[in-house]
Every structure is written in structure tokens, then in C-alpha cells.
Amino acid sequence: MDVEQLTELAASTADGDPLVGLSAVARLRAETERIEASLVRRARNKGAAWPQIAAALGVSKQAAHKKHAGRGLFGGRS
């Protein structure tokens, strides 16, 4: 999903129909999770330590590690 699509999706959270807004929130959440996982993988591949990643995410080292460590090739838990 490109930036323009994300922007349109974010704007649709303000739709007059709350069900449209909720659907947009769910899609944004899924896309944000995908982007976060990708960035964590990139950071780890470039040598970032879990405490650095956790600080960037605003969570504890344990929370970052639990969420992102052990992800397989396709992003699922291994």
C-alpha cells in the first residue's frame, strides 16, 4: 500500500458512517502491523539490538522481542 492509499484510508475514518470508519481502522491497523514487522526485520538485519528497536517503538525490550522475534519467512510465528 502506498502513501496515497494510506492517506485516503486514514481520511475515510472520518466518514459519516461509523461502520465505514471502523472498516478503515481495521485495514489501517493491519497495514501498520505489516509495515512495523518489515521495519523491525530491516533494523535487525542492519544490526540493531532489541533495546534500540524497543525504544523506537516505545515499548519494553521484552514486548518487542515477544512480538517480533521468531517470525518466519512469511511473517508468521515459527
mmCIF file of the N, C-alpha and C atoms, coordinates in Angstrom:
data_MODEL
# 
_entry.id   MODEL 
# 
loop_
_atom_site.group_PDB 
_atom_site.id 
_atom_site.type_symbol 
_atom_site.label_atom_id 
_atom_site.label_alt_id 
_atom_site.label_comp_id 
_atom_site.label_asym_id 
_atom_site.label_entity_id 
_atom_site.label_seq_id 
_atom_site.pdbx_PDB_ins_code 
_atom_site.Cartn_x 
_atom_site.Cartn_y 
_atom_site.Cartn_z 
_atom_site.occupancy 
_atom_site.B_iso_or_equiv 
_atom_site.pdbx_formal_charge 
_atom_site.auth_seq_id 
_atom_site.auth_comp_id 
_atom_site.auth_asym_id 
_atom_site.auth_atom_id 
_atom_site.pdbx_PDB_model_num 
ATOM 1   N N  . MET A 1 1  ? 0.851   -1.168  0.000  1.00 0.00 ? 1  MET A N  1 
ATOM 2   C CA . MET A 1 1  ? 0.000   0.000   0.000  1.00 0.00 ? 1  MET A CA 1 
ATOM 3   C C  . MET A 1 1  ? 0.899   1.234   0.000  1.00 0.00 ? 1  MET A C  1 
ATOM 4   N N  . ASP A 1 2  ? 0.635   2.154   -0.885 1.00 0.00 ? 2  ASP A N  1 
ATOM 5   C CA . ASP A 1 2  ? 1.468   3.352   -0.975 1.00 0.00 ? 2  ASP A CA 1 
ATOM 6   C C  . ASP A 1 2  ? 0.927   4.459   -0.060 1.00 0.00 ? 2  ASP A C  1 
ATOM 7   N N  . VAL A 1 3  ? 1.668   5.536   0.017  1.00 0.00 ? 3  VAL A N  1 
ATOM 8   C CA . VAL A 1 3  ? 1.322   6.639   0.921  1.00 0.00 ? 3  VAL A CA 1 
ATOM 9   C C  . VAL A 1 3  ? -0.030  7.243   0.555  1.00 0.00 ? 3  VAL A C  1 
ATOM 10  N N  . GLU A 1 4  ? -0.308  7.377   -0.718 1.00 0.00 ? 4  GLU A N  1 
ATOM 11  C CA . GLU A 1 4  ? -1.595  7.953   -1.143 1.00 0.00 ? 4  GLU A CA 1 
ATOM 12  C C  . GLU A 1 4  ? -2.752  7.075   -0.675 1.00 0.00 ? 4  GLU A C  1 
ATOM 13  N N  . GLN A 1 5  ? -2.615  5.782   -0.808 1.00 0.00 ? 5  GLN A N  1 
ATOM 14  C CA . GLN A 1 5  ? -3.671  4.861   -0.363 1.00 0.00 ? 5  GLN A CA 1 
ATOM 15  C C  . GLN A 1 5  ? -3.847  4.930   1.153  1.00 0.00 ? 5  GLN A C  1 
ATOM 16  N N  . LEU A 1 6  ? -2.733  5.004   1.884  1.00 0.00 ? 6  LEU A N  1 
ATOM 17  C CA . LEU A 1 6  ? -2.817  5.127   3.340  1.00 0.00 ? 6  LEU A CA 1 
ATOM 18  C C  . LEU A 1 6  ? -3.512  6.425   3.742  1.00 0.00 ? 6  LEU A C  1 
ATOM 19  N N  . THR A 1 7  ? -3.200  7.503   3.032  1.00 0.00 ? 7  THR A N  1 
ATOM 20  C CA . THR A 1 7  ? -3.815  8.798   3.320  1.00 0.00 ? 7  THR A CA 1 
ATOM 21  C C  . THR A 1 7  ? -5.321  8.745   3.089  1.00 0.00 ? 7  THR A C  1 
ATOM 22  N N  . GLU A 1 8  ? -5.729  8.138   1.977  1.00 0.00 ? 8  GLU A N  1 
ATOM 23  C CA . GLU A 1 8  ? -7.160  8.004   1.679  1.00 0.00 ? 8  GLU A CA 1 
ATOM 24  C C  . GLU A 1 8  ? -7.861  7.148   2.732  1.00 0.00 ? 8  GLU A C  1 
ATOM 25  N N  . LEU A 1 9  ? -7.211  6.076   3.125  1.00 0.00 ? 9  LEU A N  1 
ATOM 26  C CA . LEU A 1 9  ? -7.780  5.202   4.137  1.00 0.00 ? 9  LEU A CA 1 
ATOM 27  C C  . LEU A 1 9  ? -7.925  5.934   5.467  1.00 0.00 ? 9  LEU A C  1 
ATOM 28  N N  . ALA A 1 10 ? -6.897  6.683   5.854  1.00 0.00 ? 10 ALA A N  1 
ATOM 29  C CA . ALA A 1 10 ? -6.965  7.452   7.100  1.00 0.00 ? 10 ALA A CA 1 
ATOM 30  C C  . ALA A 1 10 ? -8.092  8.479   7.037  1.00 0.00 ? 10 ALA A C  1 
ATOM 31  N N  . ALA A 1 11 ? -8.259  9.118   5.901  1.00 0.00 ? 11 ALA A N  1 
ATOM 32  C CA . ALA A 1 11 ? -9.326  10.107  5.752  1.00 0.00 ? 11 ALA A CA 1 
ATOM 33  C C  . ALA A 1 11 ? -10.702 9.464   5.876  1.00 0.00 ? 11 ALA A C  1 
ATOM 34  N N  . SER A 1 12 ? -10.828 8.222   5.436  1.00 0.00 ? 12 SER A N  1 
ATOM 35  C CA . SER A 1 12 ? -12.132 7.565   5.491  1.00 0.00 ? 12 SER A CA 1 
ATOM 36  C C  . SER A 1 12 ? -12.530 7.180   6.915  1.00 0.00 ? 12 SER A C  1 
ATOM 37  N N  . THR A 1 13 ? -11.614 7.311   7.889  1.00 0.00 ? 13 THR A N  1 
ATOM 38  C CA . THR A 1 13 ? -12.003 7.063   9.281  1.00 0.00 ? 13 THR A CA 1 
ATOM 39  C C  . THR A 1 13 ? -12.957 8.147   9.780  1.00 0.00 ? 13 THR A C  1 
ATOM 40  N N  . ALA A 1 14 ? -12.984 9.291   9.096  1.00 0.00 ? 14 ALA A N  1 
ATOM 41  C CA . ALA A 1 14 ? -13.870 10.389  9.473  1.00 0.00 ? 14 ALA A CA 1 
ATOM 42  C C  . ALA A 1 14 ? -15.196 10.340  8.721  1.00 0.00 ? 14 ALA A C  1 
ATOM 43  N N  . ASP A 1 15 ? -15.442 9.261   7.997  1.00 0.00 ? 15 ASP A N  1 
ATOM 44  C CA . ASP A 1 15 ? -16.690 9.122   7.241  1.00 0.00 ? 15 ASP A CA 1 
ATOM 45  C C  . ASP A 1 15 ? -17.886 9.253   8.183  1.00 0.00 ? 15 ASP A C  1 
ATOM 46  N N  . GLY A 1 16 ? -18.975 9.770   7.680  1.00 0.00 ? 16 GLY A N  1 
ATOM 47  C CA . GLY A 1 16 ? -20.197 9.918   8.475  1.00 0.00 ? 16 GLY A CA 1 
ATOM 48  C C  . GLY A 1 16 ? -20.766 8.592   8.946  1.00 0.00 ? 16 GLY A C  1 
ATOM 49  N N  . ASP A 1 17 ? -20.474 7.536   8.224  1.00 0.00 ? 17 ASP A N  1 
ATOM 50  C CA . ASP A 1 17 ? -20.942 6.199   8.598  1.00 0.00 ? 17 ASP A CA 1 
ATOM 51  C C  . ASP A 1 17 ? -19.872 5.554   9.483  1.00 0.00 ? 17 ASP A C  1 
ATOM 52  N N  . PRO A 1 18 ? -20.180 5.319   10.754 1.00 0.00 ? 18 PRO A N  1 
ATOM 53  C CA . PRO A 1 18 ? -19.173 4.751   11.637 1.00 0.00 ? 18 PRO A CA 1 
ATOM 54  C C  . PRO A 1 18 ? -18.686 3.367   11.203 1.00 0.00 ? 18 PRO A C  1 
ATOM 55  N N  . LEU A 1 19 ? -19.496 2.615   10.488 1.00 0.00 ? 19 LEU A N  1 
ATOM 56  C CA . LEU A 1 19 ? -19.052 1.306   10.019 1.00 0.00 ? 19 LEU A CA 1 
ATOM 57  C C  . LEU A 1 19 ? -17.980 1.438   8.945  1.00 0.00 ? 19 LEU A C  1 
ATOM 58  N N  . VAL A 1 20 ? -18.071 2.457   8.124  1.00 0.00 ? 20 VAL A N  1 
ATOM 59  C CA . VAL A 1 20 ? -17.031 2.728   7.133  1.00 0.00 ? 20 VAL A CA 1 
ATOM 60  C C  . VAL A 1 20 ? -15.742 3.105   7.860  1.00 0.00 ? 20 VAL A C  1 
ATOM 61  N N  . GLY A 1 21 ? -15.861 3.966   8.864  1.00 0.00 ? 21 GLY A N  1 
ATOM 62  C CA . GLY A 1 21 ? -14.703 4.367   9.646  1.00 0.00 ? 21 GLY A CA 1 
ATOM 63  C C  . GLY A 1 21 ? -14.049 3.191   10.359 1.00 0.00 ? 21 GLY A C  1 
ATOM 64  N N  . LEU A 1 22 ? -14.855 2.307   10.931 1.00 0.00 ? 22 LEU A N  1 
ATOM 65  C CA . LEU A 1 22 ? -14.322 1.135   11.616 1.00 0.00 ? 22 LEU A CA 1 
ATOM 66  C C  . LEU A 1 22 ? -13.605 0.195   10.654 1.00 0.00 ? 22 LEU A C  1 
ATOM 67  N N  . SER A 1 23 ? -14.154 0.031   9.480  1.00 0.00 ? 23 SER A N  1 
ATOM 68  C CA . SER A 1 23 ? -13.516 -0.807  8.472  1.00 0.00 ? 23 SER A CA 1 
ATOM 69  C C  . SER A 1 23 ? -12.159 -0.221  8.084  1.00 0.00 ? 23 SER A C  1 
ATOM 70  N N  . ALA A 1 24 ? -12.104 1.083   7.942  1.00 0.00 ? 24 ALA A N  1 
ATOM 71  C CA . ALA A 1 24 ? -10.841 1.757   7.606  1.00 0.00 ? 24 ALA A CA 1 
ATOM 72  C C  . ALA A 1 24 ? -9.824  1.580   8.727  1.00 0.00 ? 24 ALA A C  1 
ATOM 73  N N  . VAL A 1 25 ? -10.266 1.680   9.974  1.00 0.00 ? 25 VAL A N  1 
ATOM 74  C CA . VAL A 1 25 ? -9.362  1.495   11.112 1.00 0.00 ? 25 VAL A CA 1 
ATOM 75  C C  . VAL A 1 25 ? -8.774  0.089   11.097 1.00 0.00 ? 25 VAL A C  1 
ATOM 76  N N  . ALA A 1 26 ? -9.606  -0.907  10.840 1.00 0.00 ? 26 ALA A N  1 
ATOM 77  C CA . ALA A 1 26 ? -9.124  -2.292  10.799 1.00 0.00 ? 26 ALA A CA 1 
ATOM 78  C C  . ALA A 1 26 ? -8.090  -2.479  9.692  1.00 0.00 ? 26 ALA A C  1 
ATOM 79  N N  . ARG A 1 27 ? -8.344  -1.899  8.534  1.00 0.00 ? 27 ARG A N  1 
ATOM 80  C CA . ARG A 1 27 ? -7.399  -2.014  7.425  1.00 0.00 ? 27 ARG A CA 1 
ATOM 81  C C  . ARG A 1 27 ? -6.104  -1.261  7.724  1.00 0.00 ? 27 ARG A C  1 
ATOM 82  N N  . LEU A 1 28 ? -6.213  -0.087  8.353  1.00 0.00 ? 28 LEU A N  1 
ATOM 83  C CA . LEU A 1 28 ? -5.020  0.670   8.743  1.00 0.00 ? 28 LEU A CA 1 
ATOM 84  C C  . LEU A 1 28 ? -4.202  -0.104  9.775  1.00 0.00 ? 28 LEU A C  1 
ATOM 85  N N  . ARG A 1 29 ? -4.878  -0.719  10.735 1.00 0.00 ? 29 ARG A N  1 
ATOM 86  C CA . ARG A 1 29 ? -4.178  -1.491  11.760 1.00 0.00 ? 29 ARG A CA 1 
ATOM 87  C C  . ARG A 1 29 ? -3.389  -2.626  11.119 1.00 0.00 ? 29 ARG A C  1 
ATOM 88  N N  . ALA A 1 30 ? -4.009  -3.353  10.201 1.00 0.00 ? 30 ALA A N  1 
ATOM 89  C CA . ALA A 1 30 ? -3.335  -4.467  9.534  1.00 0.00 ? 30 ALA A CA 1 
ATOM 90  C C  . ALA A 1 30 ? -2.132  -3.979  8.738  1.00 0.00 ? 30 ALA A C  1 
ATOM 91  N N  . GLU A 1 31 ? -2.290  -2.876  8.046  1.00 0.00 ? 31 GLU A N  1 
ATOM 92  C CA . GLU A 1 31 ? -1.188  -2.340  7.243  1.00 0.00 ? 31 GLU A CA 1 
ATOM 93  C C  . GLU A 1 31 ? -0.065  -1.827  8.137  1.00 0.00 ? 31 GLU A C  1 
ATOM 94  N N  . THR A 1 32 ? -0.416  -1.192  9.236  1.00 0.00 ? 32 THR A N  1 
ATOM 95  C CA . THR A 1 32 ? 0.587   -0.700  10.171 1.00 0.00 ? 32 THR A CA 1 
ATOM 96  C C  . THR A 1 32 ? 1.382   -1.858  10.766 1.00 0.00 ? 32 THR A C  1 
ATOM 97  N N  . GLU A 1 33 ? 0.711   -2.941  11.106 1.00 0.00 ? 33 GLU A N  1 
ATOM 98  C CA . GLU A 1 33 ? 1.399   -4.127  11.636 1.00 0.00 ? 33 GLU A CA 1 
ATOM 99  C C  . GLU A 1 33 ? 2.373   -4.693  10.606 1.00 0.00 ? 33 GLU A C  1 
ATOM 100 N N  . ARG A 1 34 ? 1.957   -4.726  9.350  1.00 0.00 ? 34 ARG A N  1 
ATOM 101 C CA . ARG A 1 34 ? 2.821   -5.236  8.287  1.00 0.00 ? 34 ARG A CA 1 
ATOM 102 C C  . ARG A 1 34 ? 4.058   -4.355  8.129  1.00 0.00 ? 34 ARG A C  1 
ATOM 103 N N  . ILE A 1 35 ? 3.852   -3.048  8.125  1.00 0.00 ? 35 ILE A N  1 
ATOM 104 C CA . ILE A 1 35 ? 4.966   -2.112  7.978  1.00 0.00 ? 35 ILE A CA 1 
ATOM 105 C C  . ILE A 1 35 ? 5.911   -2.219  9.175  1.00 0.00 ? 35 ILE A C  1 
ATOM 106 N N  . GLU A 1 36 ? 5.348   -2.308  10.377 1.00 0.00 ? 36 GLU A N  1 
ATOM 107 C CA . GLU A 1 36 ? 6.182   -2.427  11.579 1.00 0.00 ? 36 GLU A CA 1 
ATOM 108 C C  . GLU A 1 36 ? 7.053   -3.678  11.515 1.00 0.00 ? 36 GLU A C  1 
ATOM 109 N N  . ALA A 1 37 ? 6.467   -4.799  11.155 1.00 0.00 ? 37 ALA A N  1 
ATOM 110 C CA . ALA A 1 37 ? 7.233   -6.051  11.072 1.00 0.00 ? 37 ALA A CA 1 
ATOM 111 C C  . ALA A 1 37 ? 8.359   -5.936  10.052 1.00 0.00 ? 37 ALA A C  1 
ATOM 112 N N  . SER A 1 38 ? 8.067   -5.303  8.936  1.00 0.00 ? 38 SER A N  1 
ATOM 113 C CA . SER A 1 38 ? 9.079   -5.127  7.898  1.00 0.00 ? 38 SER A CA 1 
ATOM 114 C C  . SER A 1 38 ? 10.229  -4.249  8.390  1.00 0.00 ? 38 SER A C  1 
ATOM 115 N N  . LEU A 1 39 ? 9.902   -3.172  9.070  1.00 0.00 ? 39 LEU A N  1 
ATOM 116 C CA . LEU A 1 39 ? 10.932  -2.268  9.575  1.00 0.00 ? 39 LEU A CA 1 
ATOM 117 C C  . LEU A 1 39 ? 11.756  -2.919  10.681 1.00 0.00 ? 39 LEU A C  1 
ATOM 118 N N  . VAL A 1 40 ? 11.124  -3.722  11.528 1.00 0.00 ? 40 VAL A N  1 
ATOM 119 C CA . VAL A 1 40 ? 11.881  -4.429  12.567 1.00 0.00 ? 40 VAL A CA 1 
ATOM 120 C C  . VAL A 1 40 ? 12.859  -5.399  11.915 1.00 0.00 ? 40 VAL A C  1 
ATOM 121 N N  . ARG A 1 41 ? 12.401  -6.146  10.905 1.00 0.00 ? 41 ARG A N  1 
ATOM 122 C CA . ARG A 1 41 ? 13.311  -7.060  10.194 1.00 0.00 ? 41 ARG A CA 1 
ATOM 123 C C  . ARG A 1 41 ? 14.483  -6.300  9.595  1.00 0.00 ? 41 ARG A C  1 
ATOM 124 N N  . ARG A 1 42 ? 14.201  -5.157  8.966  1.00 0.00 ? 42 ARG A N  1 
ATOM 125 C CA . ARG A 1 42 ? 15.272  -4.360  8.364  1.00 0.00 ? 42 ARG A CA 1 
ATOM 126 C C  . ARG A 1 42 ? 16.246  -3.868  9.427  1.00 0.00 ? 42 ARG A C  1 
ATOM 127 N N  . ALA A 1 43 ? 15.715  -3.406  10.555 1.00 0.00 ? 43 ALA A N  1 
ATOM 128 C CA . ALA A 1 43 ? 16.577  -2.924  11.634 1.00 0.00 ? 43 ALA A CA 1 
ATOM 129 C C  . ALA A 1 43 ? 17.463  -4.051  12.163 1.00 0.00 ? 43 ALA A C  1 
ATOM 130 N N  . ARG A 1 44 ? 16.887  -5.217  12.378 1.00 0.00 ? 44 ARG A N  1 
ATOM 131 C CA . ARG A 1 44 ? 17.672  -6.362  12.864 1.00 0.00 ? 44 ARG A CA 1 
ATOM 132 C C  . ARG A 1 44 ? 18.735  -6.754  11.842 1.00 0.00 ? 44 ARG A C  1 
ATOM 133 N N  . ASN A 1 45 ? 18.370  -6.763  10.566 1.00 0.00 ? 45 ASN A N  1 
ATOM 134 C CA . ASN A 1 45 ? 19.331  -7.110  9.515  1.00 0.00 ? 45 ASN A CA 1 
ATOM 135 C C  . ASN A 1 45 ? 20.487  -6.118  9.449  1.00 0.00 ? 45 ASN A C  1 
ATOM 136 N N  . LYS A 1 46 ? 20.240  -4.872  9.884  1.00 0.00 ? 46 LYS A N  1 
ATOM 137 C CA . LYS A 1 46 ? 21.295  -3.855  9.888  1.00 0.00 ? 46 LYS A CA 1 
ATOM 138 C C  . LYS A 1 46 ? 22.023  -3.802  11.223 1.00 0.00 ? 46 LYS A C  1 
ATOM 139 N N  . GLY A 1 47 ? 21.723  -4.753  12.110 1.00 0.00 ? 47 GLY A N  1 
ATOM 140 C CA . GLY A 1 47 ? 22.458  -4.860  13.361 1.00 0.00 ? 47 GLY A CA 1 
ATOM 141 C C  . GLY A 1 47 ? 21.857  -4.182  14.572 1.00 0.00 ? 47 GLY A C  1 
ATOM 142 N N  . ALA A 1 48 ? 20.646  -3.673  14.465 1.00 0.00 ? 48 ALA A N  1 
ATOM 143 C CA . ALA A 1 48 ? 20.023  -3.033  15.626 1.00 0.00 ? 48 ALA A CA 1 
ATOM 144 C C  . ALA A 1 48 ? 19.720  -4.075  16.699 1.00 0.00 ? 48 ALA A C  1 
ATOM 145 N N  . ALA A 1 49 ? 19.946  -3.706  17.936 1.00 0.00 ? 49 ALA A N  1 
ATOM 146 C CA . ALA A 1 49 ? 19.661  -4.588  19.068 1.00 0.00 ? 49 ALA A CA 1 
ATOM 147 C C  . ALA A 1 49 ? 18.208  -4.398  19.513 1.00 0.00 ? 49 ALA A C  1 
ATOM 148 N N  . TRP A 1 50 ? 17.692  -5.409  20.220 1.00 0.00 ? 50 TRP A N  1 
ATOM 149 C CA . TRP A 1 50 ? 16.302  -5.332  20.684 1.00 0.00 ? 50 TRP A CA 1 
ATOM 150 C C  . TRP A 1 50 ? 16.031  -4.099  21.548 1.00 0.00 ? 50 TRP A C  1 
ATOM 151 N N  . PRO A 1 51 ? 16.941  -3.691  22.432 1.00 0.00 ? 51 PRO A N  1 
ATOM 152 C CA . PRO A 1 51 ? 16.658  -2.470  23.211 1.00 0.00 ? 51 PRO A CA 1 
ATOM 153 C C  . PRO A 1 51 ? 16.489  -1.229  22.329 1.00 0.00 ? 51 PRO A C  1 
ATOM 154 N N  . GLN A 1 52 ? 17.263  -1.140  21.247 1.00 0.00 ? 52 GLN A N  1 
ATOM 155 C CA . GLN A 1 52 ? 17.126  0.002   20.328 1.00 0.00 ? 52 GLN A CA 1 
ATOM 156 C C  . GLN A 1 52 ? 15.775  -0.042  19.616 1.00 0.00 ? 52 GLN A C  1 
ATOM 157 N N  . ILE A 1 53 ? 15.397  -1.209  19.156 1.00 0.00 ? 53 ILE A N  1 
ATOM 158 C CA . ILE A 1 53 ? 14.115  -1.365  18.456 1.00 0.00 ? 53 ILE A CA 1 
ATOM 159 C C  . ILE A 1 53 ? 12.966  -1.049  19.410 1.00 0.00 ? 53 ILE A C  1 
ATOM 160 N N  . ALA A 1 54 ? 13.066  -1.580  20.627 1.00 0.00 ? 54 ALA A N  1 
ATOM 161 C CA . ALA A 1 54 ? 12.024  -1.337  21.623 1.00 0.00 ? 54 ALA A CA 1 
ATOM 162 C C  . ALA A 1 54 ? 11.878  0.157   21.912 1.00 0.00 ? 54 ALA A C  1 
ATOM 163 N N  . ALA A 1 55 ? 12.997  0.849   22.051 1.00 0.00 ? 55 ALA A N  1 
ATOM 164 C CA . ALA A 1 55 ? 12.951  2.295   22.319 1.00 0.00 ? 55 ALA A CA 1 
ATOM 165 C C  . ALA A 1 55 ? 12.267  3.037   21.174 1.00 0.00 ? 55 ALA A C  1 
ATOM 166 N N  . ALA A 1 56 ? 12.574  2.647   19.938 1.00 0.00 ? 56 ALA A N  1 
ATOM 167 C CA . ALA A 1 56 ? 11.959  3.300   18.785 1.00 0.00 ? 56 ALA A CA 1 
ATOM 168 C C  . ALA A 1 56 ? 10.452  3.056   18.750 1.00 0.00 ? 56 ALA A C  1 
ATOM 169 N N  . LEU A 1 57 ? 10.039  1.885   19.215 1.00 0.00 ? 57 LEU A N  1 
ATOM 170 C CA . LEU A 1 57 ? 8.612   1.545   19.221 1.00 0.00 ? 57 LEU A CA 1 
ATOM 171 C C  . LEU A 1 57 ? 7.883   2.045   20.469 1.00 0.00 ? 57 LEU A C  1 
ATOM 172 N N  . GLY A 1 58 ? 8.659   2.471   21.483 1.00 0.00 ? 58 GLY A N  1 
ATOM 173 C CA . GLY A 1 58 ? 8.044   2.948   22.714 1.00 0.00 ? 58 GLY A CA 1 
ATOM 174 C C  . GLY A 1 58 ? 7.495   1.822   23.583 1.00 0.00 ? 58 GLY A C  1 
ATOM 175 N N  . VAL A 1 59 ? 8.144   0.661   23.518 1.00 0.00 ? 59 VAL A N  1 
ATOM 176 C CA . VAL A 1 59 ? 7.725   -0.492  24.311 1.00 0.00 ? 59 VAL A CA 1 
ATOM 177 C C  . VAL A 1 59 ? 8.949   -1.074  25.018 1.00 0.00 ? 59 VAL A C  1 
ATOM 178 N N  . SER A 1 60 ? 8.714   -2.047  25.882 1.00 0.00 ? 60 SER A N  1 
ATOM 179 C CA . SER A 1 60 ? 9.833   -2.691  26.554 1.00 0.00 ? 60 SER A CA 1 
ATOM 180 C C  . SER A 1 60 ? 10.561  -3.615  25.582 1.00 0.00 ? 60 SER A C  1 
ATOM 181 N N  . LYS A 1 61 ? 11.813  -3.917  25.922 1.00 0.00 ? 61 LYS A N  1 
ATOM 182 C CA . LYS A 1 61 ? 12.593  -4.853  25.106 1.00 0.00 ? 61 LYS A CA 1 
ATOM 183 C C  . LYS A 1 61 ? 11.873  -6.193  25.025 1.00 0.00 ? 61 LYS A C  1 
ATOM 184 N N  . GLN A 1 62 ? 11.316  -6.627  26.136 1.00 0.00 ? 62 GLN A N  1 
ATOM 185 C CA . GLN A 1 62 ? 10.619  -7.907  26.171 1.00 0.00 ? 62 GLN A CA 1 
ATOM 186 C C  . GLN A 1 62 ? 9.395   -7.904  25.252 1.00 0.00 ? 62 GLN A C  1 
ATOM 187 N N  . ALA A 1 63 ? 8.659   -6.807  25.251 1.00 0.00 ? 63 ALA A N  1 
ATOM 188 C CA . ALA A 1 63 ? 7.468   -6.724  24.396 1.00 0.00 ? 63 ALA A CA 1 
ATOM 189 C C  . ALA A 1 63 ? 7.849   -6.751  22.919 1.00 0.00 ? 63 ALA A C  1 
ATOM 190 N N  . ALA A 1 64 ? 8.886   -6.024  22.559 1.00 0.00 ? 64 ALA A N  1 
ATOM 191 C CA . ALA A 1 64 ? 9.329   -6.007  21.156 1.00 0.00 ? 64 ALA A CA 1 
ATOM 192 C C  . ALA A 1 64 ? 9.814   -7.381  20.739 1.00 0.00 ? 64 ALA A C  1 
ATOM 193 N N  . HIS A 1 65 ? 10.598  -8.006  21.597 1.00 0.00 ? 65 HIS A N  1 
ATOM 194 C CA . HIS A 1 65 ? 11.147  -9.322  21.282 1.00 0.00 ? 65 HIS A CA 1 
ATOM 195 C C  . HIS A 1 65 ? 10.027  -10.354 21.167 1.00 0.00 ? 65 HIS A C  1 
ATOM 196 N N  . LYS A 1 66 ? 9.082   -10.323 22.101 1.00 0.00 ? 66 LYS A N  1 
ATOM 197 C CA . LYS A 1 66 ? 7.967   -11.283 22.083 1.00 0.00 ? 66 LYS A CA 1 
ATOM 198 C C  . LYS A 1 66 ? 7.139   -11.145 20.811 1.00 0.00 ? 66 LYS A C  1 
ATOM 199 N N  . LYS A 1 67 ? 6.917   -9.919  20.400 1.00 0.00 ? 67 LYS A N  1 
ATOM 200 C CA . LYS A 1 67 ? 6.076   -9.680  19.222 1.00 0.00 ? 67 LYS A CA 1 
ATOM 201 C C  . LYS A 1 67 ? 6.792   -10.022 17.924 1.00 0.00 ? 67 LYS A C  1 
ATOM 202 N N  . HIS A 1 68 ? 8.088   -9.736  17.843 1.00 0.00 ? 68 HIS A N  1 
ATOM 203 C CA . HIS A 1 68 ? 8.769   -9.822  16.555 1.00 0.00 ? 68 HIS A CA 1 
ATOM 204 C C  . HIS A 1 68 ? 9.818   -10.918 16.423 1.00 0.00 ? 68 HIS A C  1 
ATOM 205 N N  . ALA A 1 69 ? 10.334  -11.439 17.508 1.00 0.00 ? 69 ALA A N  1 
ATOM 206 C CA . ALA A 1 69 ? 11.346  -12.492 17.402 1.00 0.00 ? 69 ALA A CA 1 
ATOM 207 C C  . ALA A 1 69 ? 10.672  -13.793 16.993 1.00 0.00 ? 69 ALA A C  1 
ATOM 208 N N  . GLY A 1 70 ? 11.384  -14.576 16.236 1.00 0.00 ? 70 GLY A N  1 
ATOM 209 C CA . GLY A 1 70 ? 10.851  -15.874 15.848 1.00 0.00 ? 70 GLY A CA 1 
ATOM 210 C C  . GLY A 1 70 ? 9.872   -15.850 14.709 1.00 0.00 ? 70 GLY A C  1 
ATOM 211 N N  . ARG A 1 71 ? 9.766   -14.727 14.049 1.00 0.00 ? 71 ARG A N  1 
ATOM 212 C CA . ARG A 1 71 ? 8.876   -14.674 12.887 1.00 0.00 ? 71 ARG A CA 1 
ATOM 213 C C  . ARG A 1 71 ? 9.551   -15.406 11.748 1.00 0.00 ? 71 ARG A C  1 
ATOM 214 N N  . GLY A 1 72 ? 8.764   -16.179 11.051 1.00 0.00 ? 72 GLY A N  1 
ATOM 215 C CA . GLY A 1 72 ? 9.302   -16.952 9.935  1.00 0.00 ? 72 GLY A CA 1 
ATOM 216 C C  . GLY A 1 72 ? 9.401   -16.122 8.678  1.00 0.00 ? 72 GLY A C  1 
ATOM 217 N N  . LEU A 1 73 ? 9.692   -16.789 7.587  1.00 0.00 ? 73 LEU A N  1 
ATOM 218 C CA . LEU A 1 73 ? 9.887   -16.142 6.297  1.00 0.00 ? 73 LEU A CA 1 
ATOM 219 C C  . LEU A 1 73 ? 8.686   -15.299 5.880  1.00 0.00 ? 73 LEU A C  1 
ATOM 220 N N  . PHE A 1 74 ? 7.492   -15.757 6.192  1.00 0.00 ? 74 PHE A N  1 
ATOM 221 C CA . PHE A 1 74 ? 6.292   -15.056 5.730  1.00 0.00 ? 74 PHE A CA 1 
ATOM 222 C C  . PHE A 1 74 ? 5.636   -14.243 6.838  1.00 0.00 ? 74 PHE A C  1 
ATOM 223 N N  . GLY A 1 75 ? 6.375   -13.972 7.925  1.00 0.00 ? 75 GLY A N  1 
ATOM 224 C CA . GLY A 1 75 ? 5.868   -13.089 8.960  1.00 0.00 ? 75 GLY A CA 1 
ATOM 225 C C  . GLY A 1 75 ? 5.041   -13.783 10.026 1.00 0.00 ? 75 GLY A C  1 
ATOM 226 N N  . GLY A 1 76 ? 4.806   -15.091 9.919  1.00 0.00 ? 76 GLY A N  1 
ATOM 227 C CA . GLY A 1 76 ? 4.049   -15.802 10.928 1.00 0.00 ? 76 GLY A CA 1 
ATOM 228 C C  . GLY A 1 76 ? 4.962   -16.286 12.032 1.00 0.00 ? 76 GLY A C  1 
ATOM 229 N N  . ARG A 1 77 ? 4.370   -16.720 13.088 1.00 0.00 ? 77 ARG A N  1 
ATOM 230 C CA . ARG A 1 77 ? 5.146   -17.261 14.209 1.00 0.00 ? 77 ARG A CA 1 
ATOM 231 C C  . ARG A 1 77 ? 5.759   -18.574 13.805 1.00 0.00 ? 77 ARG A C  1 
ATOM 232 N N  . SER A 1 78 ? 7.006   -18.790 14.219 1.00 0.00 ? 78 SER A N  1 
ATOM 233 C CA . SER A 1 78 ? 7.644   -20.071 13.901 1.00 0.00 ? 78 SER A CA 1 
ATOM 234 C C  . SER A 1 78 ? 7.684   -20.957 15.123 1.00 0.00 ? 78 SER A C  1 
# 
